[in-house]
Amino acid sequence: MLERQLVAGFVLAAVTVFGCKDPSHSQVPATTDPATTDPDPDQPAADPLVPVHLSFDDAPRMDDPGTPLRDAAELNRLNDELIAVLQDHGANASVFYNCDRLVPGERTIEAWDAAGMTVGNHTASHVNLAEVGLEAWLDDVRRCDLVLRERLSAPPTWLRYPYLSEGHTPELRDGAREALAAMGYANAHVTAATTEWLLAFAYRYAKQAGDTKTQAALVEAYRAHMLGAVEAARELARFEVERETAQVVLFHVNELAVDHLATVLDDYEAAGYTFVGIEEAMADPVFTREDRYVGGGGISWLARIHDPEQPRPPYWFGQEEGRLTEAFGHLLNPNAYASE
């Protein structure tokens, strides 16, 4: 009953925020316009309005450990260009910081904040909760929190778990959740998990080597992967909760996004997706569902709410990571072009 009330509230918000005239479009795929008594069989049915939130991890940059660190000027430029792409598409994104990766002279936190984007905590050093334990992990959270509070116009309220790993035992998972709530943080869940980082590492190496053919192949794979991730998440939502939900997509701050995010966002818009802020997306009552997953793996929220006693279709995101690794994993060596 509670979720029905929450769904109704979310649908009404969608009507106001997204301009959806028929609230039923936010719950189930439409097959016909309810106001049409004689639909044209030659016209395809319109997709429901699907709110999509764009979130970016590993700010101020995502660098493979084998590549040189970026200086402040380059960090500022890359982040400014990424912000400009989002603004051009009217996308109110969120960005999650690893504060140990900041360098003297950079102003990226202030730039995202000034642009009206949501800046969140991703721990100081990108540590895995399941590996280091609760106290060490919380110390890492606090170190980044101090930096963000000092530099943001308002205290941060959203946290994204590194690797999407929320602990491999119920005690660790619940202990972290309680501690974060006491600090004033909410969990910035992901529904459309991605392996875009793999493509980004390979793209940077190919770009540095001037390998335009490989760059083009990676860009096409990037577009297909990011669109496919949302489509797969929509299918999973329909399976788990029998309706469309808001989708929170995982990106990273990297050169691939700086150079080609605009095309991906064009693809999203062509598919009928509407960009919303994190507050609007997280208002979907799907995020009030019980978290049934216990394990160190990083999986999407829509997989975390699955009843483990019930069958589930194959997990697209895991299959896709395997496919991309097989296709492009050999390009992840930063020395791959050294002998050429």
Backbone torsions as a table, in degrees:
resi	resn	phi	psi	omega
1	MET	NA	-42.4	-179.0
2	LEU	-62.3	-44.0	-178.3
3	GLU	-66.9	-33.9	177.2
4	ARG	-60.9	-41.1	178.1
5	GLN	-65.2	-40.7	179.7
6	LEU	-66.7	-39.6	176.8
7	VAL	-60.6	-44.6	179.6
8	ALA	-59.8	-41.2	178.2
9	GLY	-64.7	-40.6	179.0
10	PHE	-66.1	-39.3	178.7
11	VAL	-64.2	-42.7	177.6
12	LEU	-62.3	-38.1	176.4
13	ALA	-64.1	-37.5	179.0
14	ALA	-64.5	-38.1	178.0
15	VAL	-60.4	-42.2	-177.3
16	THR	-74.7	-47.7	-172.5
17	VAL	-78.9	-40.4	-171.8
18	PHE	-101.2	-6.1	178.3
19	GLY	74.8	25.5	179.9
20	CYS	-80.8	122.2	-176.4
21	LYS	-80.7	-30.2	-177.6
22	ASP	-111.0	107.0	-177.0
23	PRO	-57.2	-27.0	-178.9
24	SER	-64.3	-21.3	179.6
25	HIS	-65.1	-23.2	-179.6
26	SER	-83.9	-5.8	-175.9
27	GLN	-110.8	-40.3	-177.5
28	VAL	-138.6	152.0	176.1
29	PRO	-60.1	133.3	179.8
30	ALA	-81.1	137.9	174.4
31	THR	-104.4	-29.2	175.0
32	THR	-145.4	162.1	172.5
33	ASP	-74.8	121.6	-177.4
34	PRO	-58.3	-24.6	-177.9
35	ALA	-83.8	-4.0	-176.2
36	THR	-101.7	121.8	-178.7
37	THR	-90.1	-19.6	-177.9
38	ASP	-135.1	75.0	-175.7
39	PRO	-66.5	150.4	177.8
40	ASP	-79.3	114.4	-176.6
41	PRO	-66.0	-17.3	-180.0
42	ASP	-84.9	-8.6	-179.8
43	GLN	-97.4	128.9	178.7
44	PRO	-68.1	148.7	177.9
45	ALA	-68.8	142.8	179.1
46	ALA	-76.0	141.4	174.8
47	ASP	-69.3	150.9	174.8
48	PRO	-66.7	159.0	178.0
49	LEU	-72.4	120.3	-176.7
50	VAL	-115.1	113.4	177.2
51	PRO	-74.9	131.7	-178.1
52	VAL	-124.3	128.6	174.6
53	HIS	-107.2	133.1	-179.9
54	LEU	-97.5	122.4	-179.8
55	SER	-125.2	143.3	-173.7
56	PHE	-125.6	121.7	179.4
57	ASP	-96.6	166.2	170.2
58	ASP	65.4	32.1	171.5
59	ALA	-69.2	152.0	9.4
60	PRO	-84.3	-5.9	175.2
61	ARG	-160.8	160.1	172.4
62	MET	-115.4	108.2	179.4
63	ASP	-118.9	137.9	171.5
64	ASP	-66.2	141.5	-178.9
65	PRO	-57.1	-21.1	-179.0
66	GLY	-84.4	0.6	-178.3
67	THR	-112.2	155.3	-178.5
68	PRO	-64.2	148.3	175.6
69	LEU	-68.2	150.9	179.3
70	ARG	-86.9	149.5	176.8
71	ASP	-89.2	175.0	-173.7
72	ALA	-60.9	-42.2	-177.6
73	ALA	-61.9	-41.2	-179.8
74	GLU	-70.3	-39.9	177.2
75	LEU	-60.3	-45.2	179.6
76	ASN	-61.1	-44.1	-178.7
77	ARG	-64.1	-48.3	-177.7
78	LEU	-61.9	-44.3	179.9
79	ASN	-67.9	-39.6	177.8
80	ASP	-61.6	-41.7	-179.1
81	GLU	-67.6	-37.7	178.7
82	LEU	-67.1	-42.4	177.2
83	ILE	-60.3	-41.8	-178.6
84	ALA	-62.2	-39.2	177.6
85	VAL	-62.3	-44.7	179.7
86	LEU	-63.1	-42.3	179.4
87	GLN	-65.1	-37.5	178.6
88	ASP	-61.5	-28.6	-179.5
89	HIS	-100.5	7.6	178.9
90	GLY	63.2	31.7	-175.8
91	ALA	-100.0	118.3	176.7
92	ASN	-89.8	94.5	-172.3
93	ALA	-94.0	171.8	170.0
94	SER	-119.4	152.7	-178.8
95	VAL	-139.1	136.0	-172.0
96	PHE	-119.1	126.5	-169.0
97	TYR	-100.0	138.5	161.5
98	ASN	-99.6	102.4	-167.4
99	CYS	-69.4	-20.7	175.9
100	ASP	-69.1	-14.6	-178.2
101	ARG	-90.2	-0.4	175.0
102	LEU	-71.8	148.2	179.6
103	VAL	-126.0	154.5	179.8
104	PRO	-57.9	133.5	176.7
105	GLY	97.0	-13.6	179.3
106	GLU	-79.4	155.4	-177.1
107	ARG	-135.2	30.3	-172.3
108	THR	-69.7	-38.7	179.2
109	ILE	-58.7	-47.1	179.9
110	GLU	-63.5	-35.1	-178.8
111	ALA	-66.8	-45.6	178.4
112	TRP	-63.8	-42.3	-179.5
113	ASP	-63.1	-45.8	-178.8
114	ALA	-64.6	-28.3	179.4
115	ALA	-79.2	-2.0	179.3
116	GLY	84.4	10.2	177.8
117	MET	-82.1	159.5	179.1
118	THR	-89.3	123.0	-179.9
119	VAL	-104.8	125.2	-176.7
120	GLY	-125.7	176.3	-175.9
121	ASN	-95.9	132.1	177.5
122	HIS	-126.2	23.7	-173.8
123	THR	72.4	158.3	-176.2
124	ALA	-68.6	-42.5	-172.0
125	SER	-121.5	14.8	177.1
126	HIS	62.2	50.2	-178.7
127	VAL	-89.2	151.0	-179.0
128	ASN	-92.3	118.8	-178.4
129	LEU	-54.9	-42.2	-176.7
130	ALA	-66.6	-20.4	-177.3
131	GLU	-96.0	-35.8	-172.5
132	VAL	-101.8	-15.5	-178.7
133	GLY	90.0	167.1	-169.4
134	LEU	-66.4	-50.1	-173.0
135	GLU	-66.0	-43.0	178.7
136	ALA	-64.8	-38.5	-179.9
137	TRP	-67.0	-43.5	179.2
138	LEU	-65.1	-34.7	175.3
139	ASP	-60.9	-38.6	178.8
140	ASP	-67.5	-39.6	176.3
141	VAL	-61.3	-45.9	-176.8
142	ARG	-64.8	-38.8	179.7
143	ARG	-61.2	-41.2	178.1
144	CYS	-72.1	-36.2	179.2
145	ASP	-58.8	-42.0	-179.8
146	LEU	-61.6	-41.3	179.7
147	VAL	-65.4	-46.8	-177.1
148	LEU	-65.5	-40.6	178.9
149	ARG	-62.6	-33.7	-179.0
150	GLU	-73.3	-29.8	-170.7
151	ARG	-108.5	-14.6	180.0
152	LEU	-91.2	159.4	178.1
153	SER	-75.4	-18.0	177.1
154	ALA	-147.8	152.4	-178.2
155	PRO	-58.6	144.5	177.8
156	PRO	-70.0	145.8	-178.8
157	THR	-127.7	-3.0	-178.1
158	TRP	-121.6	140.0	176.1
159	LEU	-129.8	139.3	173.8
160	ARG	-114.0	124.4	178.9
161	TYR	-67.1	130.4	172.9
162	PRO	-58.3	138.9	-178.7
163	TYR	62.6	8.3	-173.3
164	LEU	57.6	24.2	-177.7
165	SER	-93.5	118.3	-175.4
166	GLU	-110.6	20.7	177.3
167	GLY	105.4	144.2	-174.5
168	HIS	-98.3	4.1	174.8
169	THR	-133.8	156.0	177.4
170	PRO	-59.7	-37.4	-178.6
171	GLU	-64.7	-43.1	179.7
172	LEU	-68.6	-44.6	178.8
173	ARG	-59.2	-50.0	-176.0
174	ASP	-72.4	-34.4	177.7
175	GLY	-64.3	-42.1	177.6
176	ALA	-64.7	-42.2	-178.4
177	ARG	-62.4	-43.5	179.6
178	GLU	-66.0	-41.2	-179.8
179	ALA	-65.9	-40.1	179.0
180	LEU	-65.7	-41.2	178.5
181	ALA	-61.2	-39.1	178.9
182	ALA	-66.2	-27.0	177.7
183	MET	-84.5	-6.0	-179.5
184	GLY	91.2	18.3	-178.6
185	TYR	-102.7	143.3	169.1
186	ALA	-110.2	152.8	-178.0
187	ASN	-81.5	120.5	178.0
188	ALA	-85.2	84.0	-176.1
189	HIS	-63.7	156.5	173.7
190	VAL	-116.5	131.2	173.4
191	THR	-101.5	-32.0	179.1
192	ALA	-110.7	87.9	177.4
193	ALA	-71.9	154.0	-177.6
194	THR	-142.1	164.5	172.4
195	THR	-116.3	32.4	-178.9
196	GLU	-60.1	-26.8	179.8
197	TRP	-60.6	-36.2	-179.7
198	LEU	-63.8	-44.6	178.4
199	LEU	-64.8	-35.7	-178.0
200	ALA	-67.8	-41.4	177.6
201	PHE	-61.4	-48.6	-179.3
202	ALA	-62.3	-38.5	179.7
203	TYR	-62.7	-42.0	-178.9
204	ARG	-63.6	-43.1	179.7
205	TYR	-64.3	-43.1	179.8
206	ALA	-64.4	-38.5	179.6
207	LYS	-66.2	-42.9	178.8
208	GLN	-63.2	-32.6	-179.8
209	ALA	-86.4	-5.0	-178.0
210	GLY	72.4	23.2	-179.0
211	ASP	-85.6	86.9	-175.1
212	THR	-70.0	-31.5	179.9
213	LYS	-64.3	-45.9	179.3
214	THR	-67.3	-38.5	176.9
215	GLN	-57.4	-45.0	-178.7
216	ALA	-62.9	-40.7	179.4
217	ALA	-65.1	-38.9	-180.0
218	LEU	-69.2	-36.4	178.7
219	VAL	-65.5	-43.1	177.9
220	GLU	-63.9	-39.9	177.4
221	ALA	-65.5	-37.5	178.1
222	TYR	-61.1	-48.8	-179.7
223	ARG	-61.4	-46.1	-178.9
224	ALA	-65.5	-39.7	-178.2
225	HIS	-66.6	-45.7	-176.7
226	MET	-69.6	-34.9	175.8
227	LEU	-72.9	-40.9	178.9
228	GLY	-63.9	-33.0	180.0
229	ALA	-63.3	-42.0	179.2
230	VAL	-69.4	-41.4	179.1
231	GLU	-61.8	-41.2	179.3
232	ALA	-67.3	-38.5	178.3
233	ALA	-65.0	-37.7	177.2
234	ARG	-64.1	-41.4	177.8
235	GLU	-62.8	-41.6	-179.6
236	LEU	-66.5	-38.1	177.2
237	ALA	-62.6	-44.6	179.9
238	ARG	-64.0	-31.6	178.6
239	PHE	-73.6	-45.1	-173.4
240	GLU	-79.0	-40.1	-175.5
241	VAL	-123.5	2.5	173.2
242	GLU	61.5	36.5	175.7
243	ARG	-164.8	168.3	170.6
244	GLU	-72.2	145.8	175.0
245	THR	-128.4	168.6	167.8
246	ALA	-63.6	149.5	179.2
247	GLN	-119.8	132.7	176.6
248	VAL	-112.8	114.2	-172.3
249	VAL	-100.1	138.6	-179.7
250	LEU	-94.2	118.1	169.3
251	PHE	-117.4	176.8	171.6
252	HIS	-133.4	158.2	176.6
253	VAL	-80.7	108.1	-178.3
254	ASN	-157.8	172.8	-177.6
255	GLU	-66.2	-33.2	179.1
256	LEU	-60.6	-42.9	177.8
257	ALA	-68.4	-42.8	179.2
258	VAL	-57.5	-43.7	-174.9
259	ASP	-80.3	-30.7	-168.1
260	HIS	-135.5	6.9	176.6
261	LEU	-60.2	-36.9	-178.0
262	ALA	-55.8	-39.8	-180.0
263	THR	-68.5	-39.5	177.5
264	VAL	-62.4	-41.6	179.5
265	LEU	-68.2	-33.6	172.5
266	ASP	-60.6	-42.0	178.4
267	ASP	-61.6	-42.4	178.9
268	TYR	-62.4	-45.5	-179.4
269	GLU	-63.9	-38.6	178.2
270	ALA	-64.9	-28.6	178.0
271	ALA	-81.7	-3.4	176.7
272	GLY	92.6	13.2	-179.1
273	TYR	-82.9	147.9	-179.2
274	THR	-116.7	130.7	-177.2
275	PHE	-84.0	131.7	-179.5
276	VAL	-132.9	162.5	176.6
277	GLY	-76.7	170.6	-176.1
278	ILE	-66.3	-35.5	179.9
279	GLU	-63.2	-43.7	179.1
280	GLU	-64.1	-43.7	-178.3
281	ALA	-65.1	-45.5	-175.6
282	MET	-74.0	-7.0	174.0
283	ALA	-73.7	-11.9	177.3
284	ASP	-63.3	129.4	-177.8
285	PRO	-64.2	-8.6	175.4
286	VAL	-59.6	-27.2	-177.7
287	PHE	-80.8	-1.1	173.1
288	THR	-97.0	-0.9	179.3
289	ARG	-65.9	157.2	178.3
290	GLU	-68.1	134.6	174.2
291	ASP	-82.4	110.7	-175.1
292	ARG	-99.6	0.8	-173.5
293	TYR	-95.6	134.0	172.0
294	VAL	-128.1	117.9	-178.9
295	GLY	165.2	159.0	-176.4
296	GLY	-81.6	-8.0	-177.9
297	GLY	-70.4	153.7	177.5
298	GLY	-97.7	103.5	-178.8
299	ILE	-125.0	165.5	-176.5
300	SER	-73.0	159.9	178.7
301	TRP	-59.2	-38.6	-178.3
302	LEU	-65.5	-23.8	173.6
303	ALA	-84.9	-30.9	-178.9
304	ARG	-67.4	-28.6	-177.7
305	ILE	-86.5	-1.1	-177.7
306	HIS	-69.0	138.4	175.4
307	ASP	-73.4	113.6	-175.5
308	PRO	-64.6	-14.2	178.9
309	GLU	-85.8	-5.7	-179.2
310	GLN	-108.4	151.8	178.4
311	PRO	-68.5	155.0	179.7
312	ARG	-141.5	145.1	176.8
313	PRO	-65.7	164.0	179.2
314	PRO	-54.1	142.6	-177.5
315	TYR	-80.9	103.2	-174.6
316	TRP	-55.5	-40.1	-173.2
317	PHE	-65.5	-37.8	176.0
318	GLY	-69.0	-41.5	177.4
319	GLN	-63.0	-40.3	-178.3
320	GLU	-67.1	-38.2	177.5
321	GLU	-62.8	-41.0	176.6
322	GLY	-62.8	-39.8	-179.7
323	ARG	-65.9	-43.8	-179.7
324	LEU	-68.4	-36.8	177.6
325	THR	-63.6	-41.6	178.7
326	GLU	-65.3	-38.4	-176.2
327	ALA	-78.6	-37.1	-170.5
328	PHE	-127.5	0.7	-176.7
329	GLY	-59.9	-30.9	-179.3
330	HIS	-67.7	-13.8	-179.3
331	LEU	-89.4	-0.9	-174.5
332	LEU	-81.6	-5.2	176.8
333	ASN	-80.5	118.0	-178.7
334	PRO	-64.1	-15.4	179.6
335	ASN	-98.3	12.4	-175.6
336	ALA	-61.2	-30.4	-177.9
337	TYR	-100.0	7.2	-172.2
338	ALA	-63.9	-33.1	-175.9
339	SER	-88.8	-1.3	-176.3
340	GLU	-91.2	NA	NA
